[in-house]
Amino acid sequence: MNVHSLELQRRSGPALSAAAAERDSRRGLTGPPDSIGQPDNWREIVNKKLHFPPELIPAIQEGNMAWVDSLLSLGDGIIRQLDESEDRLWREALNLSIRLGSEDIMTSLLLGVKFDFRQIHEALLVAVDTNQPRFVKHLLDRLDQEKGNKMDVRSFSMAIFDHSIDDSQFAPGVTPLTLACQKDLYEIVTMLTQRGHDIPLPHAISCTCLECRNGRQYDLLKFSLSRINTYRGIASRAYLSITSEDAMLSAFHLSRELRKLSKKEPEFKPQYLALEQLCQEFAVELLGMCRNQSEVSTILNGAEDDSEDEELDEQTFEEGIPNLARLRLAVNYNQKQFVTHPICQQVLSSIWCGSLSGWKGSRTAWKLLVSLGIFITMPFLCLVYWIAPKSKLGKLLKVPVIKFLLHSASYMWFLITLLTESIFMEIYRSDFASRKQNILHNSLHMIWVAGFFWFECKEVWLEGLKSYFLDLWNILDMMVLSMYLASFTLRILIMLKGYFLCEDSSTQELCDYFTNTVREDWKQEDPQLIAETLFAVTSMLSFTRLAYILPAHESLGTLQISMGRMIDDMMRFMFILMIIGTAFLCGINNIYVPYVVSPHLGRLNETFNFLFWTMFGMANQEYVDMPDYVLAEFVGRIFYGIFTLLIVIVLLNMLIAMISNSFQRIEDDADVEWKFARSKLYLSYFREGLTMPVPFNIIPSPKALFYILRSICQKICCCCNKKAPEYPPIASLSGNTLNSSGGQGEGRVPYRLQVTKALVHRYIEAARREFEESKRKDVGNRITELNKVVGRLHTEMQEFHQKLQWQRKSEPDQANILGKYILGAKNNFRDFDKNEAMGCENTGLPIGTHPAEEEEDDEKEGEIKAGGIVSEEREEPESEGPVEPVPGEETTFETASTPDV
């Protein structure tokens, strides 16, 4: 034996030498040991790739560690290279050891076989998928050794460009961190993030960078699936909880981004909307972790980290009312579940009622009576507030609910003024039909218009232009005020133009036109005609604007929301109707254009009127008849019939179905929709200022002058700087989040972040408890039936044991015999299935019998029949009914014991 063989035996030992000999015999290496240990053969073994042994999978399944070691040839201490053609087999072997929980076998595989990055990556995914943190840690340690490789072991981004993992059970782009996040495995996510793993945010859909271009050109499907899987990991509760400093704010932003992506990438719209819903639910669950009012106020008011939040934070509310920046951000982001959460609604309701604690629970009749009193005494209340805003009555008027009633009363007076002007126009109809109308008869409403204009200017100043245009009601107000001002300006323009033209003798004709001409002689573009049209439209829209206050009531608010959705459906329906109507308008009109005999068709406007009123069944069908021209009449009737069929039967019924569907959706989620709309109404009356209703707000008040002087003094003196309030630390938060001194210096974590971290900590603990409980219930359901059967058997055995003890006192010998038999029966009961099968095969007897029944010894007869009892008890686990003793066998037992007594 040469030097190499002696060195191998010295390092390996006798046992390993035997394992090597067994390995060589399995591989077919025969011959003397000296020939195997030659240097040339040794180099051949080292350089040769290790082929996959077929016995490895059964050895892993049986958990035979020695067999696995012998197959892997660990005795020589050489790390074997893998054969690329058997790559999937080696992966399955490593993955199987992880799934079975065999850490020793996995360690042997990793030590004895040189797995590359892709194989360890898939094994790590399997460990994460089976929720085994110890295996994850072991594989991460192995990945740390791959840092010198070209591939980034933390991002795994190059896995998209690898064809060799197409047969993997995991989708493209799934990394260990994304998989752990999708399964909400908090322990593994924490472990991976501490190791530096991260989920980079995907690029924009329209991104044209080199990485995105290569991904699309290489495999578009893989690129899209990788993007979806990445967002699944980012939108998970575990990732948002562990990696985000402000998890709630991150959930808001991600929810908004996913909603936008669902519109930009409609192919994966259901997936994006599901993730968006998941983010909303996570924010709601975090809010539900609050335990006191201080935490709720901190969460709903804090806004230090987001620019849009800071803009909302600068908007001040009335004195004593928090700014609710986070809640207003949720409203802007359309987070309906968060806004309608009972905690948010309780905060809004308490602020809405203010010092009027009895308003919330009062009856509707009392609320209507108070509203009527405010409507009648509105001028007096405004006068008191204008003189003494800090008085008791002035402070009462600043309560949001009273402010709402005050502004609603002012708007009702405005509508009454419009109705009064309409009555005056009817009384002085002859004057309004000519140029001699009195501008005072229909211009009283302009006082309210001026007040509304100043109110909107102050609202833009307080909220900002961006927030102002986010509300569609503000856009409607801007349009209505513009038309009011345009109508009034045109009427003033007519009066001034007539006055100045009459002063000049050279323009006498124009003077007569603007002063004495009757309406029949006016031009179509006459300013007064335009002014009257604008006034009519604005009057209609002003009454429609009254729907703004409907969300204050539950039933009316739900109907108002349903009507808004129906109008949206009608706008979409009008687009289809316009296409079909235009097609038939051109077709029917072109048929009747050459025929002058048709007085109603052949002109575009007449044809349009005919088709329009046909939709409502108010047109005369004889218009399409032309007896002298049979072909044109036939085609015209065909077109008219098809038009009636499509419009009246198909499209109008489709519109009814769309409206019914929208109404049903609102009704199914009426509580959430109404509370969200009511919350927006509440927030609009929390703002500072705007207490004085229209039109009294156009009168400068002493309070406004005082505020102007105070702001000038503050800018000059730079005093009265507000200090941020200090709050006590959160007791449930770990001490490492605060500075070592625990003081209030710069190193201290803000109170809002303390509350956020405390909520996340509580949420993670609750999720872990829920996971353990579900796991326990799942295992418990599997063994419940077995426990019941074992419990019944245990009860029967206890009863039988008590009988034996009673018999032992009277018959020591027979009790000793029965005791021995029961002990043997218990031992046999442990392997009941095997013994039963073996007994049936060997003896050919049915289950439950004993060969000893053929014996004739009278002394053994009671023992054999007692064995029948045990046999019946052995068969009990197969039945679902309760265990009942066999009457005949109990009688036999008692009969056997009677003579000795």
TORKOL-840628 format. One record per residue (C-alpha): z, x, y. Coordinates in steps of 0.05 Angstrom, whole numbers, padded with zeros to 5 digits, always signed. Each point is the difference from the previous one (the first is absolute). Layout:
<nodes>
ZXY
...
</nodes>
This chain:
<nodes>
+00000+00000+00000
-00021+00029+00068
+00038+00006+00064
-00025-00066+00028
+00025-00039-00059
+00069+00033+00003
+00005-00016+00074
-00019-00072-00013
+00052-00007-00055
+00053+00032+00043
-00012-00049+00058
-00012-00063-00040
+00051+00004-00056
-00005-00024-00072
-00006-00074+00017
-00057+00010+00048
-00035+00045-00050
+00004-00054-00051
-00027-00051+00050
-00057+00048+00015
-00015+00008-00074
-00001-00075-00008
-00046-00006+00060
-00047+00052-00029
-00001-00035-00067
-00019-00065+00035
-00055+00033+00039
-00027+00033-00063
+00019+00072+00018
+00009+00032-00068
+00010+00072-00018
+00055+00050+00006
+00044+00000+00062
-00021+00070+00018
-00072-00022+00010
+00021-00056+00047
+00041+00047+00044
-00057+00048+00014
-00012+00014+00075
-00072-00028-00002
+00023-00064-00032
+00057-00005+00049
-00047+00003+00059
-00043-00053-00033
+00059-00047-00005
+00020+00011+00073
-00070-00012+00028
-00016-00059-00044
+00010-00070+00029
+00050-00044-00035
-00032-00057-00037
+00035-00067-00003
+00037-00008-00066
-00009-00071-00027
+00072-00001-00025
+00028+00007+00071
-00003-00074+00019
+00039-00023-00063
+00050+00056+00011
+00012-00023+00072
+00005-00072-00023
+00053+00018-00051
+00036+00046+00049
-00002+00058-00049
+00013+00059+00046
-00006+00053-00054
-00067-00026-00022
-00026-00001+00072
+00023+00072+00010
-00035+00022-00062
-00064-00034+00021
+00003+00031+00069
+00016+00070-00027
+00056+00013+00048
+00028+00055-00042
-00046+00053+00029
+00017-00019+00072
-00073-00004+00020
-00024-00055+00048
-00063-00028-00032
-00063-00020+00037
-00028-00070-00012
-00068-00019-00027
-00037-00040+00052
-00033-00044-00051
+00070-00023-00023
+00027-00011+00070
+00014-00075-00010
+00037+00013-00066
+00047+00050+00033
+00012-00047+00057
+00017-00056-00047
+00049+00045-00037
+00036+00019+00065
-00001-00071+00025
+00026-00027-00066
+00060+00047+00002
+00016-00026+00069
-00007-00073-00019
+00045+00010-00060
+00052+00035+00042
-00002+00065-00040
+00019+00051+00052
+00006+00057-00050
-00070-00012-00027
-00028-00004+00070
+00034+00065+00018
-00029+00033-00062
-00070-00024+00018
+00006+00026+00071
+00027+00067-00023
-00048+00011-00058
-00065-00028+00029
-00032+00017+00066
-00014-00068+00032
-00041+00000+00063
+00013-00038+00064
-00037-00064-00020
+00038-00007-00065
+00068+00010+00033
-00021-00049+00054
-00014-00054-00051
+00064+00016-00037
+00038-00007+00065
-00033-00068+00011
+00023-00021-00070
+00071+00022+00014
+00000-00039+00065
-00032-00061-00034
+00055+00000-00053
+00055+00011+00053
+00030+00065-00029
+00028+00042+00057
+00020+00058-00045
-00071+00009-00025
-00026-00006+00072
+00046+00056+00022
-00021+00044-00058
-00074-00010+00014
+00011+00012+00074
+00031+00066-00016
-00061+00017-00041
-00045-00021+00058
+00037+00046+00047
-00027+00057-00042
-00071-00022+00017
+00008+00013+00075
-00045+00060-00005
-00058-00042-00025
-00056-00022+00046
+00015-00074-00009
+00053-00032+00043
+00054-00024-00048
+00032-00045+00052
-00057-00043+00024
-00043-00005-00064
-00058-00018+00045
-00050+00040-00042
+00012-00045-00059
-00053-00047+00028
-00054+00053-00011
+00018+00013-00073
-00039-00033-00056
+00048+00025-00054
+00054-00051+00016
-00047-00061-00002
+00030-00019-00068
+00071-00001+00028
+00040-00064+00000
+00014+00007+00074
-00047-00020+00056
-00032+00051+00046
+00042+00023+00058
+00066-00018-00034
+00050+00056+00011
+00070+00005-00029
+00029-00021+00067
-00047-00060+00009
+00014-00022-00071
+00075+00006+00010
-00005-00038+00065
-00041-00056-00031
+00054-00008-00053
+00057+00006+00052
+00033+00057-00038
+00047+00024+00055
+00030+00058-00038
-00067+00030-00018
-00028-00013+00070
+00059+00037+00030
-00010+00058-00048
-00074+00005+00016
+00009-00004+00075
+00053+00054-00003
-00050+00045-00036
-00049-00009+00057
-00045-00053-00029
-00030-00048+00051
-00050-00056+00005
-00049+00016+00057
-00024-00060+00038
-00073-00015-00018
-00053+00011+00053
-00033-00057+00036
-00054-00038-00036
-00052+00024+00048
+00023+00072-00003
-00057+00051-00005
+00040+00063-00014
-00023+00048-00055
+00052-00023-00050
-00018-00074+00007
-00075+00014-00003
+00008+00041-00063
+00044-00053-00032
-00050-00056+00014
-00060+00041-00024
+00035+00024-00063
+00027-00066-00025
+00006-00060+00047
+00041-00041-00050
+00050+00056-00011
+00005+00010+00074
+00016-00074+00013
+00049-00006-00058
+00035+00063+00023
+00007-00031+00069
+00030-00064-00028
+00048+00037-00045
+00023+00043+00058
+00015-00062+00042
+00037-00030-00059
+00046+00060+00000
+00009+00001+00076
+00015-00075+00002
+00052+00002-00055
+00073-00013+00015
+00022+00066-00029
-00046+00042+00044
+00016-00038+00064
+00074+00004-00015
+00004+00074-00016
-00052+00033+00044
+00003-00042+00064
+00052+00012+00053
-00008-00072+00023
-00022-00038-00062
-00004-00067+00035
-00045+00025+00056
-00044+00037-00051
-00007-00065-00039
-00022-00036+00063
-00054+00051+00017
-00025+00005-00072
-00003-00075-00007
-00044-00005+00062
-00045+00057-00023
-00009-00032-00069
-00018-00066+00033
-00054+00035+00040
-00026+00037-00062
-00007-00067-00037
-00050-00020+00053
-00036+00067+00004
-00005+00008-00076
-00009-00071-00028
-00016+00027-00070
+00074+00014-00010
+00028-00055+00045
+00047-00030-00053
+00030+00068-00014
+00012+00015+00073
+00029-00069+00014
+00047+00007-00060
+00025+00067+00028
+00007-00031+00069
+00043-00055-00029
+00042+00053-00036
+00014+00035+00066
+00021-00065+00033
+00047-00016-00057
+00030+00070+00003
+00016-00008+00075
+00031-00067-00014
+00043+00028-00057
+00024+00056+00045
+00020-00050+00053
+00038-00038-00053
+00044+00062-00012
+00034-00009+00068
+00074-00016-00006
+00023-00014+00071
-00026-00020+00068
+00002+00071+00027
-00050+00024-00052
-00045-00059+00013
+00000+00011+00075
-00014+00074-00010
-00058-00012-00047
-00033-00054+00043
+00009+00037+00066
-00013+00073-00017
-00065+00031+00024
+00005+00075+00008
-00055+00025-00047
-00061-00041+00014
-00041-00002+00063
-00016-00073-00007
+00073-00013-00013
+00019+00037+00062
-00047-00043+00041
+00036-00061-00026
+00067+00033+00011
-00016+00007+00074
-00008-00076+00006
+00067-00025+00023
+00030-00067-00017
+00051-00042+00036
+00069+00029+00010
+00039-00002-00065
-00062-00008-00043
-00023+00060-00042
-00071+00023+00006
-00017-00013-00074
-00055+00052+00002
-00006+00006-00076
-00002-00076-00008
-00055-00006+00052
-00038+00056-00034
+00004-00041-00065
-00028-00060+00038
-00058+00042+00027
-00014+00028-00070
+00001-00071-00029
+00059+00015-00047
+00015-00072-00014
+00049+00010-00057
+00041+00049+00041
+00002-00045+00062
+00017-00062-00040
+00056+00034-00038
+00067-00037+00008
+00031+00060+00035
-00055+00002+00054
+00001-00075+00008
+00075+00001+00008
-00004+00052+00055
-00055-00038+00036
+00037-00066-00005
+00064+00029+00026
-00036+00031+00060
-00040-00064+00011
+00062-00043+00007
+00041+00052+00036
+00066-00028+00025
-00021-00070-00021
+00026+00007-00070
+00000-00076-00011
-00074-00007+00015
-00024+00023-00068
+00038-00053-00039
-00007-00058+00049
-00040-00062-00014
-00071-00011+00023
+00019-00059+00045
+00049+00045+00038
-00053+00054+00008
-00050-00051+00027
+00052-00026+00049
+00015+00071+00026
-00075+00014+00006
-00010-00064+00040
+00057+00020+00047
-00031+00068+00012
-00068-00032+00012
+00028-00046+00054
+00047+00051+00034
-00048+00059-00004
-00008+00009+00077
+00076-00001+00009
+00012+00050-00056
-00053+00047+00029
+00032-00004+00068
+00068+00018-00028
-00029+00060-00038
-00038+00022+00062
+00064+00001+00041
+00051+00024-00051
-00031+00031-00063
+00066+00031-00021
+00038-00065+00002
+00022-00037-00063
-00058-00048+00005
-00048+00057+00016
+00022+00038-00063
-00008-00064-00040
-00072-00006+00023
-00014+00071-00027
+00017-00022-00071
-00067+00002-00038
+00003-00072-00024
+00016-00026+00070
-00055+00045+00029
-00048-00030-00051
+00018-00071+00020
-00005+00017+00073
-00070+00029-00007
-00022-00058-00045
+00025-00049+00053
-00040+00037+00053
-00063-00004-00043
+00011-00074-00011
+00003-00010+00076
-00066+00038+00005
-00033-00046-00050
+00027-00061+00037
-00031+00029+00063
-00068+00005-00034
+00005-00072-00023
+00019-00022+00070
-00060+00036+00029
-00046-00033-00050
+00027-00068+00021
-00011+00017+00074
-00071+00021-00017
-00012-00067-00032
+00030-00038+00060
-00042+00040+00050
-00060+00002-00044
-00051-00010+00055
+00028+00057+00040
+00000+00047-00059
-00072-00019-00016
-00021+00025+00069
+00013+00060+00045
+00056-00036+00036
+00055+00011-00052
+00068+00022+00023
+00019+00066-00031
+00074-00019+00003
-00011-00057-00049
-00017+00046-00058
+00030+00067+00019
+00074-00011-00010
-00005+00032-00069
-00019+00066+00034
+00073+00010+00017
+00015+00005-00074
-00063+00042-00011
+00026+00050+00052
+00067+00002-00036
-00034+00009-00068
-00042+00057+00028
+00062+00037+00027
+00036-00014-00067
-00057+00032-00039
-00001+00060+00047
+00074+00012-00012
-00010-00008-00074
-00054+00053-00001
+00046+00046+00039
+00058-00010-00048
-00037+00002-00066
-00058+00045+00015
-00074-00017-00004
-00006+00016-00074
+00057-00044-00022
-00023-00055+00047
-00068-00007-00032
+00028+00000-00071
+00022-00072+00012
-00059-00049-00001
+00039-00049+00043
-00001+00051+00056
-00076+00005-00005
-00005-00076+00004
+00046+00000+00061
-00044+00053+00033
-00063-00041-00012
+00032-00065+00026
+00027+00033+00063
-00067+00033+00013
-00036-00067-00004
+00052-00034+00044
-00008+00053+00053
-00076-00002-00006
-00001-00076+00008
+00046+00001+00060
-00039+00058+00032
-00066-00037-00007
+00028-00062+00034
+00028+00043+00057
-00068+00035+00004
-00036-00067+00009
+00046-00021+00057
-00005+00067+00036
-00076+00004-00010
-00010-00070+00028
+00045+00016+00059
-00035+00065+00019
-00070-00027-00012
+00013-00059+00046
+00021+00048+00055
-00070+00029+00000
-00055-00047+00024
-00054+00038-00037
+00030-00018-00067
+00005-00075+00011
-00035-00016-00066
+00049+00040-00041
+00057-00030+00040
-00023-00069-00020
-00005+00021-00073
+00071+00025-00003
+00030-00057+00041
-00039-00065-00006
-00046+00004-00061
+00013-00050-00055
+00013+00023-00071
-00069-00021-00025
-00033+00051+00046
+00044+00059-00020
-00030+00059-00035
+00019+00015-00073
+00034+00065+00020
+00039-00032+00056
+00069+00033+00007
+00037-00066+00001
-00031-00021-00066
+00022+00066-00031
+00070-00007+00030
+00008-00070-00028
-00023+00023-00069
+00049+00058+00000
+00057-00045+00022
-00015-00048-00057
+00000+00056-00051
+00064+00031+00026
+00035-00068+00000
-00016-00008-00073
+00022+00071-00017
+00065-00010+00040
+00020-00058-00044
-00019+00040-00061
+00045+00057+00024
+00059-00047-00012
-00006+00017-00075
+00033+00067+00017
+00069-00032-00002
-00011-00037-00066
+00027+00057-00045
+00070-00015+00027
+00000-00059-00047
-00010+00010-00075
-00047-00058-00016
-00041+00005+00064
-00003+00076-00005
-00029-00004-00071
-00053-00049+00023
-00018+00044+00059
-00009+00060-00046
-00042-00041-00048
-00044-00024+00057
-00011+00071+00023
-00023+00020-00070
-00046-00060-00003
-00033+00020+00065
-00011+00069-00029
-00034-00031-00061
-00043-00043+00045
-00023+00061+00039
-00023+00033-00064
-00032-00065-00023
-00038-00006+00065
-00036+00065-00014
-00029-00028-00065
-00015-00066+00033
-00037+00035+00056
-00045+00037-00049
-00019-00062-00040
-00006-00045+00062
-00045+00050+00035
-00045+00005-00061
-00010-00075-00004
-00006-00006+00076
-00059+00047+00000
-00032-00031-00061
+00004-00073+00021
-00018+00015+00072
-00063+00039-00021
-00023-00058-00043
+00002-00051+00057
-00022+00045+00058
-00076-00012-00009
+00009-00076-00005
+00012-00032+00068
+00009-00068-00031
+00072+00018-00019
+00042-00014+00063
+00066+00028-00029
-00021+00062-00038
-00044+00058+00019
+00043+00024+00057
+00054+00051-00015
+00057-00035+00037
-00018-00069-00028
-00004+00028-00071
+00067+00035+00009
+00033-00065+00023
-00030-00038-00058
+00025+00051-00052
+00068+00007+00034
+00016-00074-00001
-00027-00006-00071
+00061+00040-00023
+00044-00057+00024
-00046-00056-00025
-00019-00023+00070
-00075+00015-00001
-00058-00047-00013
-00039+00019-00063
-00063-00034+00026
-00011+00059+00047
-00033+00039-00056
-00051-00054-00016
-00074+00010+00019
-00043-00050-00039
-00065+00029+00026
+00014+00070-00028
+00022-00005-00072
+00007+00074-00015
+00041+00017+00062
+00043-00061-00011
+00012+00018-00074
+00020+00072+00017
+00044-00024+00058
+00036-00049-00045
+00010+00055-00053
+00030+00047+00053
+00044-00055+00028
+00025-00019-00069
+00017+00072-00019
+00034+00009+00067
+00042-00062-00010
+00018+00022-00071
+00022+00070+00021
+00036-00017+00063
+00032-00067-00014
+00015+00007-00073
+00008+00074-00013
+00022+00036+00063
+00045-00054+00030
+00035-00009-00067
+00007+00076-00005
+00032+00000+00069
+00049-00053-00022
+00017+00041-00062
+00011+00063+00043
+00045-00037+00048
+00040-00030-00058
+00007+00068-00032
+00026+00031+00065
+00049-00057+00010
+00025+00007-00072
+00010+00075+00008
+00042-00011+00062
+00040-00055-00034
+00013+00045-00060
+00029+00054+00045
+00021-00046+00057
+00070+00030+00008
-00026+00071+00010
-00057-00020+00046
+00044-00044+00043
+00056+00051+00006
-00049+00055+00018
-00032-00043+00055
+00069-00021+00025
+00022+00073+00002
-00058+00017+00046
+00020-00058+00045
+00072+00023+00002
-00018+00071+00018
-00042-00022+00058
+00062-00030+00033
+00046+00060-00012
-00033+00043+00053
+00036+00019+00063
-00020-00040+00062
-00049-00058-00001
+00059-00047+00003
-00023-00039+00060
-00053-00050-00023
-00067-00015+00032
-00012-00014+00058
+00068+00023+00026
-00013+00071-00023
-00048+00013+00058
+00058-00005+00050
+00033+00069+00008
+00073-00003-00020
+00059+00042+00026
+00009+00028-00070
-00071+00028+00001
+00013+00034+00067
+00065+00029-00027
-00035+00028-00062
-00054+00032+00043
+00052+00035+00044
+00040+00023-00061
-00061+00030-00034
-00017+00038+00064
+00071+00027+00004
-00001+00021-00073
-00065+00039+00010
+00027+00034+00061
+00070+00016-00025
-00019+00010-00074
+00065-00033-00021
+00022-00055-00045
-00033+00031-00061
+00012-00040-00062
+00034+00036-00057
-00017-00014-00072
+00057-00037-00034
+00040+00038-00052
+00013-00032-00067
+00048+00019-00056
-00031+00037-00059
-00019-00037-00062
+00053+00007-00053
-00048-00008-00059
-00044+00057+00024
+00008+00069-00029
+00031+00052+00046
-00059+00047-00001
-00038-00045+00048
+00050+00015+00055
+00015+00065+00032
+00058+00041-00026
+00045-00014+00059
-00012-00075-00004
-00005-00002+00075
-00050-00032+00045
-00041+00060+00018
-00074+00011-00007
+00005+00014-00075
+00026-00068-00016
-00048-00049-00034
-00014-00062+00043
+00038-00061-00020
-00064-00038-00015
-00022+00053-00050
+00069-00001-00031
-00006-00075-00011
-00071+00007-00028
+00021+00054-00049
+00060-00042-00021
-00045-00060-00013
-00048+00043-00041
+00059+00029-00040
+00026-00070-00015
-00069-00022-00019
-00011+00058-00049
+00068-00012-00032
-00016-00074-00007
-00067+00016-00031
+00031+00047-00050
+00052-00051-00020
-00054-00052-00009
-00041+00048-00042
+00059+00016-00045
+00016-00073-00006
-00071-00018-00020
-00001+00057-00049
+00065-00022-00030
-00024-00071-00006
-00064+00022-00032
+00036+00040-00054
+00052-00054-00008
-00052-00053-00014
-00026+00042-00057
+00067+00007-00035
+00029-00068+00017
-00021-00033-00064
+00022+00061-00041
+00068-00002+00033
+00007-00074-00017
-00016+00012-00073
+00046+00060-00005
+00055-00040+00034
-00006-00057-00050
+00002+00049-00058
+00061+00035+00029
+00036-00067+00005
-00015-00017-00072
+00023+00068-00024
+00065-00007+00038
+00013-00067-00033
-00016+00029-00067
+00046+00059+00013
+00057-00046+00017
-00009-00037-00066
+00002+00067-00036
+00065+00019+00034
+00031-00067-00021
-00024+00011-00071
+00026+00072-00001
+00071-00026+00010
-00004-00045-00062
-00050+00038-00044
+00001+00075+00013
-00048+00016-00056
-00054-00050+00017
+00007+00014+00074
-00011+00073-00013
-00063-00016-00039
-00027-00045+00055
+00019+00050+00054
-00040+00054-00034
-00059-00046-00007
+00002-00021+00073
+00002+00073+00020
-00062+00013-00042
-00034-00061+00028
+00013+00024+00071
-00031+00067-00016
-00061-00033-00032
-00007-00047+00060
-00016+00058+00045
-00065+00014-00037
-00012-00072-00019
-00076+00000+00010
-00011+00063-00042
+00047-00019-00056
-00029-00070-00003
-00071+00026-00006
+00020+00053-00051
+00039-00051-00041
-00058-00048-00002
-00048+00054-00021
+00044+00031-00054
+00030-00062-00032
-00053-00051+00014
+00055-00050+00019
-00003-00043+00062
+00038+00021+00062
+00073-00022+00001
+00012+00009-00076
+00037+00056-00034
-00014+00029-00069
+00073-00001-00015
-00005-00076-00009
-00022+00012-00071
+00068+00030-00019
+00047-00043-00042
+00066+00029+00021
+00045-00057+00027
+00040+00048+00041
-00064+00021+00039
-00025-00071+00009
+00036-00012+00066
-00025+00066+00027
-00072-00016-00016
+00005-00068+00033
+00033+00031+00059
-00059+00046+00003
-00043-00062+00006
+00038-00016+00063
-00016+00068+00028
-00072-00009-00020
-00003-00065+00038
+00030+00035+00059
-00052+00054-00004
-00055-00052+00007
+00034-00031+00061
-00034+00044+00054
-00068-00028-00020
+00021-00072+00016
+00012-00028+00070
+00052-00053-00018
+00074+00011-00002
+00032+00035-00060
+00031-00049-00048
+00038+00019-00063
-00028-00021-00067
+00046-00054-00028
-00015+00013-00072
+00017+00074+00004
+00064-00011+00039
+00021-00050-00054
-00016+00051-00054
+00043+00052+00035
+00059-00047+00004
-00009-00022-00071
+00001+00071-00024
+00065+00014+00035
+00036-00063-00022
+00023+00020-00071
+00036+00062+00026
+00040-00042+00049
</nodes>
